[in-house]
Amino acid sequence: MSTVRVVFWLRLVTLVALCLPALELAWRWYSDDLGARPVTEATHITGDWAVVFLLCEKCGAVGEAASGAVVESLNAAAKSAGFTPKSPVIEITGVCAHCRD
């Protein structure tokens, strides 16, 4: 098999694998298997994440980034303080790339 065909099949398999969680979620929605709180259930199925807001102090621009890596540290810190986190939101102030130049 040529290299081009191998790359094609690897890409196709990767695409299918990446779509499986969305397909499972769609099936659970279709079969009414998400329970009374479908958004909460969908969040648990797809994994925990945190929203990170990036706020520019000079121009007031607001950027947004999602980071799952931060969630584990936040959850551990909250639980050690006896707190049960629900939805972590982080605000970071600084200077955006546009204002920095």
N, C-alpha and C positions, 0 to 999 in steps of 0.2 A: 504494500500500500504506500502511496506517495505521501510525502510530508504534508502537502496541502490537504489531502483527505484526512489525515490524522488530526491536523489542527482543526478542520471543520467539525469532525466528530467530537473532539474535546470541547470545542466551544458550544456545540449543541447540548452535550451532556451537562455542561456547567450551567447553561441557561435553564434547562429543565430543572436541575437541582435547586437553583436559586428561586424558581417559581413555586416550588412545592409548599413552602409555608403559606404563601398567599392562597394557593389552591385549597389547602386544608382549612384555612380561615373562611374562605368562600363556601366550602362545603358545610362547615359547621353553622354558618349563617343560614344557608339554604335549608338545612335539616332542623333548624330551630334548636341548635345544641349550644347556644351561647348563654343561655340562662336569662335571669331577670335583669342582669347588668351586662349587656353585651360589650360595651366599650371597655369596662374593667376586665372582663374575661379575655377580650382580644389583646389588651395590653399585657396580661399575664402570659398569654400564648406566645406573643411575639417577643417577649423579653422586656426587662426593665430598662429605662433610659432616662436621661435628664435633659432638660432644655437649658441651654446656656445662652443668655442674652449678653451681647457685647455692646456696651454703651460708650459712645465717644463723648468725652468731656468738652471738646472744642466745638464741634458742629452739631452735636445732638443725634447723630446717626445711630441707628440701632441695627445690629447684626444678630444673627441667630445661628447657633450650632447645636447639634445633638451629640451627646457623648454618653455611651453606655459604660465606658471605662470608669467614669467618675462615680457612677451609681453605687458600686460595691463599697467604695470608701465612705461615701455619705451614709449608706445604710448601716455600715459597721459603727460609725461614730454615733449615729442616732440611737442605735440599739444599746450601745454601751452607756448611754445617758438615760436609758429606760423610755425612749421615745420610739413610736412606730411611724416611720415616714410613709406618706401617701404618694405625693408627686413632687419630686425634687425640681426646683427652679433655681438657677444660679444667675446672678447679675455680676458682670465684670466690667468695671469702669476703666477707661484708659483713653488712648488716642488712636483713631483709625488710620489706615494706610494713607488715605487721601490727605488728612490733616498733617500727618507726619512728614510728608514730602514738601 
